[in-house]
Amino acid sequence: MLEFFTGKASQALDVQWTTVHHRANVHVVHGVSEPSFDSRAARMPYRRPMRRVLRLTGVGAIGAVAIGAVVWLTGMLVAWFTSLSPEMSAVIAGITGVLLVPLITFFTSRALEQRRSRDDAIREKKTAIYDKLIRDLMKMLNLSKSKDPLTADFITEVFADTTPSLITYGSRSVIRAWNRFRSESAKGSKDPAVLLFAFEDVLIAIRQDLGHATFGQKRGDLLRVFVTDVDTLFRN
């Protein structure tokens, strides 16, 4: 298994990894390249620091007035409530409790339901992205049974298509593991253990993000699902 990976997959991964750079338009004047600028951007007025200071000052003043009004109103209500007789205070407190408890319960349950619905939608999207990523990486590392030839264009497409999805939905640990895998892939190492362990780190991060427990999991446990002679990696 490892010999097959070293021979075929390593040759496919031994490509020129290039980074797409955004090129700015330049004009050549007397043999000197000068960057071109949009005339509309040149006509845009500069933001004056004084305007920003005045804007922040106005927002701060409005906020201070609002906080002061809330504090004053709260103090007035407390003073009025404490001036009532004990019997009237008990009646008002009971009525307030009867009215507030259902309202608090309703809005709390609604907020929790909305959060649960949002989390379920994000989890469903993550599952689809991670499933496609794992399948593409398995094909790239020749760990799948696909008969399609592995090409440099396919590898480039995997890296280009995966990055935007991970930026939007990937967790911090998944993004870090993905960056390490990309870095090791770009180095073109001939040692299959380097890429396989980097691939396993991506799998571990994905399982953690989807809520699977990874406590007690050892290095190579996930690789054994794909590689039968994974123990030879630890002896090298």
MOWOFEN-V866553 format. One record per residue. N is the residue number from 1. RES is the residue in one letter. PHI is phi in whole degrees, -180 to 180 (* if undefined). PSI is psi in whole degrees, -180 to 180 (999 if undefined). Layout:
n:N res:RES phi:PHI psi:PSI
n:N res:RES phi:PHI psi:PSI
//
This chain:
n:1 res:M phi:* psi:-48
n:2 res:L phi:-69 psi:-34
n:3 res:E phi:-65 psi:-39
n:4 res:F phi:-63 psi:-43
n:5 res:F phi:-63 psi:-46
n:6 res:T phi:-63 psi:-38
n:7 res:G phi:-77 psi:-57
n:8 res:K phi:-86 psi:-49
n:9 res:A phi:-69 psi:-38
n:10 res:S phi:-65 psi:-36
n:11 res:Q phi:-66 psi:-39
n:12 res:A phi:-69 psi:-32
n:13 res:L phi:-82 psi:-10
n:14 res:D phi:-85 psi:69
n:15 res:V phi:-122 psi:167
n:16 res:Q phi:-81 psi:105
n:17 res:W phi:-80 psi:120
n:18 res:T phi:-119 psi:147
n:19 res:T phi:-102 psi:133
n:20 res:V phi:-79 psi:120
n:21 res:H phi:-108 psi:141
n:22 res:H phi:-80 psi:121
n:23 res:R phi:-96 psi:130
n:24 res:A phi:-85 psi:141
n:25 res:N phi:-68 psi:137
n:26 res:V phi:-129 psi:152
n:27 res:H phi:-114 psi:135
n:28 res:V phi:-97 psi:117
n:29 res:V phi:-122 psi:113
n:30 res:H phi:56 psi:41
n:31 res:G phi:79 psi:6
n:32 res:V phi:-115 psi:126
n:33 res:S phi:-82 psi:127
n:34 res:E phi:-126 psi:136
n:35 res:P phi:-69 psi:141
n:36 res:S phi:-90 psi:143
n:37 res:F phi:-121 psi:146
n:38 res:D phi:-70 psi:128
n:39 res:S phi:-64 psi:-31
n:40 res:R phi:-65 psi:-38
n:41 res:A phi:-67 psi:-33
n:42 res:A phi:-69 psi:-28
n:43 res:R phi:-85 psi:-7
n:44 res:M phi:-68 psi:133
n:45 res:P phi:-71 psi:147
n:46 res:Y phi:-75 psi:143
n:47 res:R phi:-75 psi:128
n:48 res:R phi:-88 psi:133
n:49 res:P phi:-60 psi:-31
n:50 res:M phi:-64 psi:-37
n:51 res:R phi:-64 psi:-40
n:52 res:R phi:-66 psi:-40
n:53 res:V phi:-63 psi:-44
n:54 res:L phi:-65 psi:-38
n:55 res:R phi:-65 psi:-45
n:56 res:L phi:-64 psi:-37
n:57 res:T phi:-65 psi:-42
n:58 res:G phi:-65 psi:-42
n:59 res:V phi:-64 psi:-41
n:60 res:G phi:-64 psi:-39
n:61 res:A phi:-66 psi:-42
n:62 res:I phi:-64 psi:-42
n:63 res:G phi:-63 psi:-41
n:64 res:A phi:-65 psi:-40
n:65 res:V phi:-65 psi:-42
n:66 res:A phi:-64 psi:-44
n:67 res:I phi:-63 psi:-42
n:68 res:G phi:-62 psi:-39
n:69 res:A phi:-66 psi:-41
n:70 res:V phi:-64 psi:-44
n:71 res:V phi:-63 psi:-44
n:72 res:W phi:-63 psi:-45
n:73 res:L phi:-65 psi:-39
n:74 res:T phi:-64 psi:-42
n:75 res:G phi:-63 psi:-39
n:76 res:M phi:-65 psi:-41
n:77 res:L phi:-66 psi:-41
n:78 res:V phi:-65 psi:-43
n:79 res:A phi:-63 psi:-41
n:80 res:W phi:-66 psi:-40
n:81 res:F phi:-67 psi:-40
n:82 res:T phi:-72 psi:-19
n:83 res:S phi:-82 psi:-10
n:84 res:L phi:-78 psi:164
n:85 res:S phi:-72 psi:157
n:86 res:P phi:-58 psi:-39
n:87 res:E phi:-64 psi:-45
n:88 res:M phi:-67 psi:-37
n:89 res:S phi:-63 psi:-41
n:90 res:A phi:-65 psi:-40
n:91 res:V phi:-65 psi:-46
n:92 res:I phi:-64 psi:-40
n:93 res:A phi:-63 psi:-40
n:94 res:G phi:-65 psi:-44
n:95 res:I phi:-64 psi:-42
n:96 res:T phi:-61 psi:-42
n:97 res:G phi:-64 psi:-41
n:98 res:V phi:-63 psi:-36
n:99 res:L phi:-80 psi:-38
n:100 res:L phi:-78 psi:-38
n:101 res:V phi:-59 psi:-49
n:102 res:P phi:-62 psi:-39
n:103 res:L phi:-64 psi:-46
n:104 res:I phi:-63 psi:-41
n:105 res:T phi:-64 psi:-42
n:106 res:F phi:-64 psi:-51
n:107 res:F phi:-69 psi:-34
n:108 res:T phi:-67 psi:-46
n:109 res:S phi:-65 psi:-37
n:110 res:R phi:-67 psi:-42
n:111 res:A phi:-64 psi:-42
n:112 res:L phi:-65 psi:-38
n:113 res:E phi:-66 psi:-42
n:114 res:Q phi:-64 psi:-41
n:115 res:R phi:-66 psi:-41
n:116 res:R phi:-64 psi:-41
n:117 res:S phi:-64 psi:-41
n:118 res:R phi:-66 psi:-43
n:119 res:D phi:-64 psi:-38
n:120 res:D phi:-65 psi:-40
n:121 res:A phi:-66 psi:-42
n:122 res:I phi:-66 psi:-40
n:123 res:R phi:-64 psi:-41
n:124 res:E phi:-63 psi:-41
n:125 res:K phi:-66 psi:-43
n:126 res:K phi:-61 psi:-43
n:127 res:T phi:-60 psi:-43
n:128 res:A phi:-65 psi:-42
n:129 res:I phi:-66 psi:-46
n:130 res:Y phi:-67 psi:-37
n:131 res:D phi:-63 psi:-45
n:132 res:K phi:-65 psi:-40
n:133 res:L phi:-62 psi:-45
n:134 res:I phi:-64 psi:-42
n:135 res:R phi:-64 psi:-42
n:136 res:D phi:-67 psi:-41
n:137 res:L phi:-68 psi:-38
n:138 res:M phi:-62 psi:-41
n:139 res:K phi:-68 psi:-39
n:140 res:M phi:-66 psi:-33
n:141 res:L phi:-94 psi:9
n:142 res:N phi:58 psi:39
n:143 res:L phi:-103 psi:-2
n:144 res:S phi:-105 psi:174
n:145 res:K phi:-99 psi:20
n:146 res:S phi:-68 psi:139
n:147 res:K phi:-96 psi:-3
n:148 res:D phi:-70 psi:140
n:149 res:P phi:-67 psi:142
n:150 res:L phi:-87 psi:123
n:151 res:T phi:-122 psi:162
n:152 res:A phi:-66 psi:-32
n:153 res:D phi:-65 psi:-38
n:154 res:F phi:-65 psi:-43
n:155 res:I phi:-62 psi:-45
n:156 res:T phi:-62 psi:-39
n:157 res:E phi:-66 psi:-38
n:158 res:V phi:-61 psi:-48
n:159 res:F phi:-67 psi:-38
n:160 res:A phi:-71 psi:-39
n:161 res:D phi:-79 psi:-28
n:162 res:T phi:-78 psi:-35
n:163 res:T phi:-58 psi:-49
n:164 res:P phi:-61 psi:-39
n:165 res:S phi:-66 psi:-40
n:166 res:L phi:-70 psi:-35
n:167 res:I phi:-63 psi:-37
n:168 res:T phi:-81 psi:-43
n:169 res:Y phi:-118 psi:-17
n:170 res:G phi:-72 psi:145
n:171 res:S phi:-77 psi:172
n:172 res:R phi:-63 psi:-42
n:173 res:S phi:-68 psi:-37
n:174 res:V phi:-66 psi:-43
n:175 res:I phi:-64 psi:-41
n:176 res:R phi:-65 psi:-44
n:177 res:A phi:-65 psi:-39
n:178 res:W phi:-64 psi:-42
n:179 res:N phi:-64 psi:-39
n:180 res:R phi:-65 psi:-41
n:181 res:F phi:-64 psi:-43
n:182 res:R phi:-62 psi:-41
n:183 res:S phi:-64 psi:-44
n:184 res:E phi:-68 psi:-35
n:185 res:S phi:-66 psi:-40
n:186 res:A phi:-68 psi:-27
n:187 res:K phi:-71 psi:-22
n:188 res:G phi:66 psi:40
n:189 res:S phi:-66 psi:141
n:190 res:K phi:-86 psi:-7
n:191 res:D phi:-86 psi:115
n:192 res:P phi:-65 psi:-24
n:193 res:A phi:-64 psi:-33
n:194 res:V phi:-62 psi:-51
n:195 res:L phi:-71 psi:-37
n:196 res:L phi:-66 psi:-41
n:197 res:F phi:-70 psi:-35
n:198 res:A phi:-65 psi:-38
n:199 res:F phi:-65 psi:-40
n:200 res:E phi:-65 psi:-36
n:201 res:D phi:-63 psi:-37
n:202 res:V phi:-64 psi:-42
n:203 res:L phi:-63 psi:-43
n:204 res:I phi:-63 psi:-45
n:205 res:A phi:-64 psi:-39
n:206 res:I phi:-64 psi:-44
n:207 res:R phi:-64 psi:-39
n:208 res:Q phi:-63 psi:-42
n:209 res:D phi:-67 psi:-30
n:210 res:L phi:-87 psi:2
n:211 res:G phi:96 psi:8
n:212 res:H phi:-80 psi:142
n:213 res:A phi:-75 psi:133
n:214 res:T phi:-118 psi:11
n:215 res:F phi:-67 psi:133
n:216 res:G phi:81 psi:1
n:217 res:Q phi:-77 psi:135
n:218 res:K phi:-105 psi:160
n:219 res:R phi:-61 psi:127
n:220 res:G phi:99 psi:-10
n:221 res:D phi:-62 psi:-42
n:222 res:L phi:-76 psi:-32
n:223 res:L phi:-67 psi:-29
n:224 res:R phi:-64 psi:-19
n:225 res:V phi:-68 psi:-30
n:226 res:F phi:-108 psi:-39
n:227 res:V phi:-108 psi:121
n:228 res:T phi:-76 psi:-33
n:229 res:D phi:-107 psi:45
n:230 res:V phi:-67 psi:-23
n:231 res:D phi:-63 psi:-25
n:232 res:T phi:-67 psi:-21
n:233 res:L phi:-66 psi:-31
n:234 res:F phi:-81 psi:-19
n:235 res:R phi:-89 psi:-17
n:236 res:N phi:-82 psi:999
//
